[in-house]
């Protein structure tokens, strides 16, 4: 063929290629404004929640649905939309411009409430519906309770998409199992009746004070099995991956493989999303997981369980910072399902649930408690002062003897508090905490300055103890810190293992060894520990926090629960003043009684959880202006503001701390029972108005702050 013919054929070949491409794929407008495209014939309006956490944007936005996206644009799917286009950017009857952002399609409608032109959906990211009406309603309730935005809650509730996990089918659901035997639930007076109610489709609500020992995971698994036997789903939220692993193993033993899903960060994004999809699609009816699992979309939820609700891991650090216990309480109320709050200890919130009648107490008799709990012995200041061994070697004689005896039969646990606890002040004579006469906040003397309240900032130059009248104060941190090296030198023939923030052990063998651990990182010993030492009790009791006593008791009981029972020779020595209420509660093994007394005192003083409280932090001028502009409820009481400690640049920071080097204030807003919703609403509206105006320095809001001094 000649070159002349080749040139003459080239235009025809190009025309043919173009025609083939046009027939193969209808071109879309770029960028995807769908200008001129036909809209869906039915329900052409999509209501979308966009991924913008700003409070003044906490609403649904309407978008037009192009005909090409009609089938894929179903309620619950992820979409891409253009957001931020001005009303003047209209071409061909469509609003154009703006930035592409993610969102969720929550509803299809025939008409829009907005009278102007609508922008079109840019794309449907995935046809997988991930946001159902139940989850949407729960997220809305959580956002309202914590003065946050729906978009922020959905960021916590719906995990990021993984395309490969989405393409794989989820396993088919298995038929309901048979009702389990009560097993170790017979140790509790109402335990078998609780399981029987779950198996019959009931919705009992209980606060469970679990006996010490390794059986709590099996007992949770049996409660889940009873719920599944009724044809319903179950959700279990635990504080960390180690606890999730124990419940996972117990569920596998009781239910077998394939009936439950595990949602933890350790699983990785793809596996975790695949497990979450299995729950969403109905393939798994039971879920166990850490904090984020509180939003797991379990179908026909019949039981919500939270274990160890006093653990700080249950409090979400990201906005709006909800607590897993409160989220599960909302789910139990909305879904009318059973609820089980379990712990070897007892929080004040748990005691309030029982006192209000919302839940029933589920515990064991004193005979069972004495059989399961170890022997508790104390070493106080007076004994330390008279103990030559304690002065010379920084370890009381009783502790030495307990360690020697314990090492004959198994491992010994040594709990040492973390460093960095800030001491609070108390009466030197009777150890009653020093509190403000105006608001009952904790008194402090920063850098040896004059006394002032840590809540309202008022001075207290004429303080005296309300119990004994003494005017002398002391910092509530007494005694020396023990280290693994010192114990290793004292017991050179015994191996020493450590478990803490950098390296947390899950379990240790049942052979003789010294296991030094920080609170919350105690590994489980095979067959239980022979003994335990709880050192430096003042460091835990001396924290400048309303929950110091409750938290110390919880940490001690959690550690002591890993020790063998008194009948098997298990013993625990706690180095703390024996007259203090948390120490007495530990000796009697009565966390419920301690929580009830704490609740009565807080009710008298107007402390949470009897009252609702919110913390407002930011630069001094910003906090003052915000409180002045906020329409707080008439019964609201503002405490403060007071300056927060300045964070040193390069130093350690905790969630909620101000930026390094900046001077910030904190004010507490307190309202009586029944006004919590009004407080959250007023704070949310004030912050939304402030954000909409733009400018100004930032102000942070936290409803129900965990640490209030």
C-alpha positions in Angstrom: 0.0 0.0 0.0 1.3 3.4 -0.9 2.0 6.2 1.6 -0.6 8.3 -0.2 -3.3 5.7 0.6 -2.1 5.5 4.2 -2.6 9.3 4.6 -6.0 9.2 3.1 -7.1 6.4 5.5 -5.9 8.1 8.7 -8.8 10.6 9.1 -11.3 7.7 8.6 -9.5 5.5 11.2 -9.5 8.4 13.8 -13.2 9.1 13.2 -13.9 5.4 13.7 -12.0 5.3 17.0 -13.8 8.4 18.3 -17.2 6.9 17.4 -16.3 3.6 19.1 -15.3 5.4 22.3 -18.5 7.4 22.2 -20.6 4.3 21.9 -18.6 2.4 24.6 -18.9 5.0 27.3 -21.0 8.1 27.7 -18.6 10.8 28.8 -19.2 12.6 32.1 -18.8 16.3 32.7 -15.5 17.2 34.2 -15.5 18.3 36.9 -18.6 16.3 37.9 -21.2 18.9 38.1 -23.6 16.8 35.9 -24.4 20.0 34.1 -27.3 19.3 31.7 -27.7 15.7 32.9 -31.2 14.4 33.6 -32.2 14.0 37.2 -33.7 10.8 38.7 -37.3 10.4 37.8 -38.3 9.4 41.4 -37.0 11.0 44.6 -34.5 13.3 42.8 -33.3 15.0 46.0 -30.6 13.4 48.2 -30.3 14.5 51.9 -26.6 14.3 52.8 -24.6 14.7 56.0 -21.2 16.1 55.0 -17.9 15.3 56.6 -17.6 18.8 58.2 -17.4 18.8 62.0 -18.0 22.6 62.4 -21.0 23.1 64.7 -22.6 25.7 62.6 -22.7 23.2 59.7 -24.3 20.5 61.9 -27.3 19.9 59.6 -28.4 18.0 56.5 -27.8 19.4 53.0 -29.8 18.7 49.9 -28.3 17.6 46.6 -29.8 16.7 43.2 -29.5 13.1 42.1 -28.4 12.6 38.5 -30.2 9.8 36.7 -27.0 7.9 36.2 -26.5 7.7 40.0 -30.1 6.9 40.7 -29.7 3.2 41.4 -26.5 3.5 43.4 -27.6 6.5 45.5 -29.4 4.6 48.2 -29.8 5.7 51.9 -26.7 4.8 53.9 -24.1 4.9 51.2 -20.9 7.0 51.1 -21.0 9.8 48.6 -18.8 12.6 47.3 -20.3 16.1 47.0 -19.2 19.6 46.2 -19.4 21.8 49.2 -18.9 25.6 49.6 -20.2 26.9 46.3 -21.8 30.3 46.5 -25.3 31.1 45.3 -23.9 33.1 42.4 -22.1 30.0 41.0 -25.1 28.7 39.0 -24.9 27.4 35.5 -27.7 25.5 33.7 -29.9 25.5 36.8 -27.1 23.7 38.9 -25.0 25.1 41.6 -21.3 24.6 40.7 -17.9 25.0 42.4 -16.8 24.3 45.9 -14.6 21.6 47.2 -15.1 17.8 46.9 -15.7 16.2 50.3 -17.1 13.0 51.6 -20.5 12.4 53.2 -23.3 10.0 53.8 -26.6 9.9 52.0 -29.3 9.6 54.7 -32.5 10.0 52.7 -34.0 10.3 49.3 -36.8 12.9 48.9 -39.2 14.1 46.2 -38.7 17.8 47.0 -36.2 20.0 48.8 -36.8 22.4 51.6 -34.3 24.7 49.9 -35.8 27.0 47.3 -32.6 27.7 45.3 -30.7 25.7 42.8 -29.1 22.5 44.1 -25.7 21.1 43.4 -25.6 17.5 42.1 -24.1 14.5 43.8 -20.6 14.2 42.4 -20.3 10.5 42.9 -21.3 7.4 44.9 -18.1 6.2 46.5 -19.5 2.7 47.2 -22.9 1.0 46.8 -22.4 -0.6 50.3 -25.0 0.9 52.7 -23.0 1.6 55.9 -25.2 4.1 57.8 -28.5 2.7 58.8 -31.3 4.6 60.5 -30.5 3.0 63.9 -26.9 4.1 63.8 -27.9 7.5 62.5 -30.3 8.0 65.4 -27.7 6.9 67.9 -25.1 9.2 66.5 -27.5 12.1 66.6 -28.3 11.4 70.3 -24.6 11.2 71.2 -23.9 14.5 69.4 -26.7 16.3 71.2 -25.7 14.9 74.6 -22.0 15.9 74.3 -22.6 19.3 72.5 -20.9 18.0 69.4 -21.6 17.6 65.7 -23.2 14.6 63.9 -20.2 14.5 61.5 -17.7 14.1 64.3 -19.7 11.2 65.8 -20.0 9.5 62.5 -16.2 9.6 62.1 -16.1 7.6 65.3 -19.0 5.3 64.4 -18.2 4.2 60.8 -14.7 2.9 60.1 -12.8 4.0 57.0 -13.7 2.2 53.8 -11.5 -0.7 52.6 -12.4 -1.7 49.0 -10.9 -5.2 49.1 -12.8 -6.0 52.3 -16.0 -4.6 50.8 -15.7 -6.9 47.7 -15.5 -10.0 49.8 -18.9 -11.6 50.9 -19.5 -11.9 54.6 -20.3 -15.3 56.1 -23.9 -16.3 56.3 -25.5 -16.1 59.7 -25.7 -19.3 61.8 -28.9 -20.4 63.5 -29.3 -19.4 67.1 -27.5 -21.6 69.6 -29.1 -23.4 72.5 -29.4 -21.7 75.9 -26.2 -22.2 78.0 -25.9 -23.7 81.4 -25.5 -21.1 84.2 -22.0 -22.3 85.0 -20.2 -20.0 87.4 -23.2 -17.6 87.4 -24.6 -19.9 90.2 -22.2 -18.1 92.5 -24.4 -15.0 92.2 -27.7 -14.8 94.0 -29.6 -13.6 90.8 -27.2 -14.9 88.2 -29.2 -17.9 86.9 -32.4 -15.8 86.8 -30.5 -13.1 84.8 -29.4 -15.6 82.2 -32.9 -17.2 82.0 -34.5 -13.8 81.4 -32.0 -13.1 78.5 -32.7 -16.6 76.9 -36.5 -15.9 77.1 -36.1 -12.6 75.2 -36.3 -10.3 78.3 -34.5 -7.1 78.8 -33.1 -7.1 82.3 -30.7 -4.3 83.4 -28.1 -5.1 86.0 -25.0 -3.7 87.6 -22.8 -6.7 88.2 -20.1 -6.7 90.9 -18.0 -9.6 89.7 -16.1 -11.9 92.0 -12.3 -11.8 91.8 -10.7 -14.5 89.7 -10.5 -15.5 86.0 -14.1 -16.4 85.4 -15.6 -13.0 84.4 -14.9 -13.5 80.7 -16.7 -16.9 80.7 -19.6 -15.3 82.5 -19.9 -12.6 79.9 -19.7 -15.3 77.2 -22.6 -17.1 78.8 -24.7 -14.0 79.0 -24.0 -13.4 75.2 -24.9 -17.0 74.4 -28.2 -16.7 76.3 -29.0 -13.6 74.3 -28.2 -15.2 71.0 -30.4 -18.2 72.0 -33.4 -15.8 72.0 -32.6 -14.8 68.4 -31.2 -11.4 69.2 -27.7 -9.8 69.0 -25.2 -8.9 71.7 -22.5 -6.3 72.1 -19.6 -6.4 74.6 -17.3 -3.4 75.1 -14.0 -3.9 77.1 -11.2 -1.4 77.9 -8.3 -2.9 76.0 -7.1 -5.6 73.5 -6.0 -7.9 76.3 -9.5 -8.0 77.8 -11.0 -8.4 74.3 -8.8 -11.4 73.7 -10.0 -13.1 76.9 -13.7 -12.5 76.0 -13.0 -13.6 72.4 -11.5 -16.9 73.7 -14.4 -17.4 76.1 -17.0 -16.8 73.3 -15.2 -19.2 71.0 -15.3 -21.8 73.7 -19.0 -21.3 74.6 -20.4 -20.5 71.1 -17.9 -22.1 68.7 -16.4 -20.4 65.6 -18.2 -18.0 63.3 -20.8 -16.5 65.7 -19.1 -13.4 66.8 -16.8 -10.6 65.5 -13.9 -8.9 67.2 -13.5 -5.1 66.6 -10.1 -3.9 67.9 -7.4 -1.6 66.5 -4.9 -4.4 66.7 -6.7 -6.3 63.9 -5.6 -3.7 61.2 -7.9 -1.6 59.0 -8.8 -4.3 56.4 -9.6 -7.1 58.9 -11.4 -4.8 61.2 -13.6 -3.3 58.4 -14.4 -6.8 57.1 -15.5 -7.8 60.7 -17.6 -4.6 60.9 -19.2 -5.3 57.6 -20.0 -8.9 58.8 -21.9 -7.3 61.7 -23.6 -4.7 59.5 -24.7 -7.4 57.0 -26.0 -9.6 59.8 -23.4 -12.4 59.4 -22.2 -12.0 63.0 -24.8 -11.4 65.7 -22.3 -10.9 68.6 -19.5 -8.4 68.9 -16.7 -7.9 71.4 -14.4 -4.9 71.0 -12.7 -1.9 72.5 -14.1 1.6 72.8 -15.0 2.2 69.1 -17.2 -1.0 69.2 -19.8 1.0 71.2 -21.3 2.0 67.8 -21.2 -1.4 66.2 -24.3 -1.9 64.1 -25.5 -5.1 65.7 -28.9 -6.2 64.3 -31.8 -6.6 66.7 -29.6 -5.7 69.7 -30.7 -7.7 72.7 -27.8 -7.1 75.2 -25.3 -4.3 75.7 -22.4 -5.1 78.0 -19.6 -2.9 79.3 -16.8 -4.3 81.4 -14.8 -2.1 83.9 -16.5 1.2 83.1 -14.1 3.1 85.4 -11.2 2.5 83.1 -10.1 5.7 81.3 -9.8 3.8 78.0 -13.6 4.0 77.7 -13.4 7.8 77.3 -13.0 8.8 73.7 -10.3 11.4 73.2 -11.6 12.7 69.9 -14.6 15.1 69.6 -17.1 15.1 71.0 -15.4 12.8 73.5 -18.2 10.4 74.4 -17.9 7.7 77.1 -18.7 4.2 76.1 -20.9 3.7 79.2 -23.1 6.6 78.3 -23.3 5.5 74.7 -24.4 2.0 75.7 -26.9 3.4 78.1 -28.4 5.4 75.2 -28.5 2.3 73.1 -30.2 0.3 75.9 -32.8 3.0 76.2 -33.4 3.5 72.5 -33.4 -0.2 71.6 -35.1 -1.3 74.8 -32.6 -4.1 75.2 -30.9 -5.7 78.2 -27.9 -3.9 79.8 -25.1 -5.3 81.9 -22.4 -3.2 83.5 -19.8 -5.4 85.1 -16.6 -4.9 87.1 -14.8 -6.3 90.0 -15.0 -2.8 91.4 -17.9 -0.3 91.3 -18.0 3.3 90.0 -20.2 6.0 91.4 -22.1 6.1 88.1 -22.9 2.4 88.5 -24.1 3.0 92.0 -26.3 5.7 90.8 -27.9 3.4 88.2 -28.9 1.0 91.0 -30.1 3.8 93.4 -32.3 5.3 90.8 -33.9 2.0 90.1 -32.9 1.9 86.5 -30.8 -1.2 87.0 -30.7 -4.0 89.6 -27.7 -5.0 91.7 -26.2 -8.4 90.7 -23.7 -9.6 93.2 -22.6 -12.5 95.4 -23.1 -13.2 99.1 -20.4 -12.5 101.6 -19.6 -16.1 101.9 -18.8 -16.4 98.2 -16.8 -13.1 98.4 -14.7 -14.4 101.3 -14.0 -17.6 99.4 -12.9 -15.9 96.2 -11.0 -12.8 97.6 -7.4 -12.9 98.9 -6.5 -11.9 102.5 -5.8 -8.1 102.6 -3.3 -6.6 105.0 -2.2 -3.0 105.3 0.9 -1.0 106.3 0.4 2.6 107.3 2.5 5.6 108.3 2.9 4.6 111.9 4.1 1.1 111.1 6.5 2.4 108.5 8.0 4.8 111.0 8.5 2.0 113.6 9.8 -0.5 111.0 13.6 -0.6 110.9 13.5 -2.7 107.7 11.3 -0.1 105.9 13.6 2.7 106.8 16.7 0.8 105.7 15.5 -1.0 102.6 12.3 1.0 101.7 10.1 -2.1 102.0 8.1 -3.0 105.1 8.9 -6.2 107.0 5.4 -7.5 106.3 5.9 -7.0 102.6 9.2 -8.9 102.8 7.6 -11.8 104.6 4.6 -11.9 102.2 7.0 -12.0 99.2 9.1 -14.8 100.7 6.1 -16.9 101.4 4.4 -16.3 98.1 7.5 -17.1 96.1 7.5 -20.6 97.5 4.3 -21.5 95.6 4.1 -19.1 92.6 4.6 -15.6 91.1 4.2 -12.4 93.2 2.8 -9.2 91.7 4.2 -5.8 92.7 2.1 -2.8 91.6 4.0 0.5 91.5 2.1 3.7 90.6 3.2 5.7 87.6 5.3 8.7 88.1 4.0 12.2 87.6 1.0 12.2 90.0 0.5 15.7 91.3 -0.2 15.7 95.1 -3.3 17.2 96.5 -3.5 18.7 100.0 -5.1 17.2 103.1 -5.3 17.7 106.8 -2.0 16.6 108.4 -3.8 15.1 111.4 -6.8 13.2 110.0 -6.0 13.2 106.2 -9.4 14.7 105.3 -9.0 16.3 101.8 -8.8 20.1 101.9 -11.7 21.6 99.9 -13.1 25.0 99.2 -15.9 26.3 101.4 -17.6 27.9 98.4 -17.7 25.2 95.8 -16.1 22.2 97.5 -13.3 22.1 94.9 -9.8 20.9 95.8 -7.4 23.4 97.5 -3.9 23.7 96.1 -0.8 25.7 96.6 1.0 26.0 93.3 4.7 26.6 93.7 4.3 27.1 97.5 2.0 30.1 97.0 -1.1 30.9 99.0 -3.9 28.4 99.1 -6.6 28.7 96.4 -9.3 26.6 95.0 -8.6 24.6 91.8 -12.2 25.1 90.6 -13.4 28.6 91.4 -10.0 30.2 92.1 -11.0 31.7 95.4 -8.3 32.0 98.1 -8.5 30.1 101.4 -6.1 31.9 103.8 -8.1 30.9 106.9 -8.6 27.2 106.1 -9.1 24.7 108.8 -10.2 21.0 108.8 -13.9 20.5 109.0 -13.4 17.1 110.8 -10.8 17.9 113.5 -10.2 21.6 113.3 -6.5 21.4 112.5 -4.9 24.1 110.4 -1.9 22.2 109.2 -1.8 20.7 105.7 0.3 18.0 104.1 0.8 16.7 100.5 -0.8 13.4 100.3 2.2 11.5 98.8 4.1 9.7 101.5 6.6 6.8 101.3 9.4 5.8 98.9 9.1 4.4 95.4 10.1 0.8 94.8 11.9 -0.3 91.6 12.4 -3.6 89.9 16.1 -3.3 90.3 15.9 -3.0 94.1 13.6 -6.1 94.2 16.0 -7.9 92.0 18.9 -7.2 94.4 16.8 -8.2 97.3 15.8 -11.6 95.7 18.8 -12.4 93.4 17.7 -16.0 92.7 14.2 -15.0 91.5 13.5 -13.7 87.9 12.0 -10.2 87.7 9.7 -9.3 84.9 8.2 -5.8 84.2 5.0 -4.8 82.6 4.2 -1.1 81.8 3.5 1.4 79.1 6.5 0.5 76.9 5.9 -3.3 77.1 2.7 -4.8 78.5 2.7 -8.5 79.3 -0.5 -10.4 78.6 0.3 -13.4 80.9 3.1 -15.0 82.9 3.8 -18.6 83.8 2.8 -20.0 87.2 6.4 -20.4 88.3 7.9 -18.3 91.1 8.9 -14.8 89.8 8.5 -11.2 90.7 6.3 -9.3 88.3 6.6 -5.5 88.6 3.7 -3.7 86.9 2.1 -0.2 86.7 -1.6 0.0 87.3 -3.7 -1.4 84.5 -0.8 -3.3 83.0 -0.9 -6.3 85.3 -0.5 -9.6 83.4 -2.6 -12.7 84.2 -0.7 -15.5 86.0 -1.4 -19.1 85.3 -3.2 -20.4 88.3 -3.2 -16.9 89.9 -0.6 -15.0 91.8 0.5 -16.3 95.2 0.7 -12.8 96.6 0.7 -9.1 95.6 2.2 -5.9 97.0 0.4 -2.6 96.3 3.1 0.0 96.9 3.0 3.7 97.3 -0.7 4.0 98.0 -0.4 7.7 98.7 0.7 8.4 95.2 -2.6 7.1 93.9 -4.8 8.6 96.7 -3.0 11.9 96.4 -4.1 12.8 92.9 -5.8 16.2 92.6 -9.0 14.6 91.3 -12.5 14.0 92.6 -12.2 10.4 91.6 -8.8 9.7 93.3 -10.2 7.4 96.0 -12.5 5.6 93.6 -9.7 5.2 91.1 -7.2 3.9 93.7 -9.7 1.3 94.9 -10.4 0.2 91.4 -6.7 -0.2 90.6 -6.1 -2.1 93.8 -9.1 -4.4 93.4 -8.2 -5.1 89.7 -4.7 -6.2 90.8 -5.9 -8.1 93.9 -8.4 -10.0 91.7 -5.5 -11.7 90.0 -4.4 -13.2 93.3 -5.5 -16.6 94.5 -8.3 -16.8 97.0 -7.7 -16.8 100.8 -8.5 -20.5 101.0 -5.6 -21.1 98.6 -3.2 -18.9 100.6 -3.5 -15.8 98.5 -2.4 -12.6 100.3 -2.2 -8.9 99.4 -0.3 -6.2 101.2 -1.2 -2.5 100.5 1.1 0.3 101.7 -1.4 3.0 102.6 -3.0 4.4 105.7 -5.5 1.8 106.9 -8.0 4.4 108.3 -8.8 5.8 104.8 -12.1 4.9 103.3 -10.7 3.3 100.0 -8.3 1.2 102.1 -11.0 0.0 104.4 -13.2 -0.9 101.4 -10.3 -3.0 100.0 -9.8 -4.8 103.3 -13.5 -5.6 103.5 -13.7 -6.2 99.7 -16.7 -3.8 99.5 -16.4 -1.6 96.4 -20.2 -1.3 96.2 -20.4 0.2 99.7 -17.6 2.6 98.9 -19.4 3.8 95.8 -22.6 4.2 97.6 -21.0 6.4 100.2 -19.2 8.4 97.6 -22.5 8.9 95.7 -24.2 10.2 98.9 -21.5 12.7 99.5 -21.5 13.9 95.9 -25.3 14.4 96.1 -24.9 16.5 99.2 -22.2 18.7 97.5 -23.7 18.8 94.0 -20.9 16.8 92.4 -21.2 14.7 89.2 -22.8 12.3 88.5 -25.6 13.7 90.5 -25.1 17.0 88.7 -24.1 17.6 85.1 -20.9 19.5 84.4 -19.1 20.9 81.4 -15.6 22.3 81.2 -14.8 25.4 79.0 -11.1 26.0 78.3 -9.2 28.5 76.2 -7.3 31.8 76.4 -8.6 33.9 79.3 -10.3 36.5 77.1 -11.9 33.9 74.9 -13.4 31.9 77.9 -14.7 35.1 79.5 -16.3 36.3 76.2 -17.8 32.8 75.5 -19.4 32.5 78.9 -20.8 36.0 78.7 -22.4 35.3 75.3 -23.7 31.8 76.1 -27.3 31.6 77.0 -26.7 29.2 79.9 -29.7 27.7 81.8 -31.0 29.8 84.7 -29.9 27.2 87.2 -26.4 27.0 85.8 -23.5 27.8 88.2 -20.1 28.9 86.8 -17.1 27.9 88.8 -13.9 29.9 87.9 -12.3 30.5 85.5 -8.9 29.5 86.9 -5.6 29.2 85.1 -4.4 25.9 83.8 -0.8 24.7 84.3 1.4 25.9 81.5 2.7 23.0 79.4 6.4 23.2 78.9 7.5 23.1 75.2 8.8 19.6 74.4 7.3 18.2 77.6 4.7 15.5 78.0 1.1 16.4 77.1 -2.2 14.9 78.0 -5.4 15.0 76.0 -7.1 18.4 76.6 -3.9 20.2 77.7 -3.4 23.7 76.2 -0.8 24.3 73.5 2.8 24.3 74.9 3.8 27.7 76.4 0.3 29.2 76.2 -1.7 30.5 79.3 -5.2 29.1 79.2 -8.1 29.2 81.7 -10.7 26.7 82.6 -14.2 27.3 83.8 -16.6 24.6 85.1 -20.4 25.0 84.4 -22.6 23.0 86.7 -26.3 22.3 86.5 -28.6 20.2 88.7 -30.3 17.0 87.5 -32.7 17.5 84.6 -30.8 20.4 83.1 -28.0 18.5 81.4 -29.7 18.6 77.9 -30.3 22.3 78.2 -26.7 22.9 79.2 -25.3 20.9 76.3 -27.7 22.7 73.9 -26.8 26.2 75.0 -23.0 25.5 74.9 -23.4 24.0 71.4 -25.4 26.9 70.1 -22.9 29.5 71.5 -20.0 27.7 70.0 -21.7 27.3 66.7 -22.5 31.1 66.6 -18.9 31.8 67.5 -17.6 29.6 64.7 -20.0 31.0 62.2 -18.8 34.6 62.9 -15.2 33.5 62.3 -12.1 34.9 64.0 -11.5 34.9 67.7 -9.4 32.5 69.7 -10.4 28.9 70.1 -12.6 27.6 73.0 -12.8 24.0 73.9 -15.9 22.4 75.4 -16.1 19.0 77.1 -19.3 17.7 78.7 -18.8 15.4 81.6 -15.0 15.9 81.9 -13.4 12.9 83.5 -10.9 15.0 85.6 -12.3 18.0 87.4 -10.1 18.1 90.5 
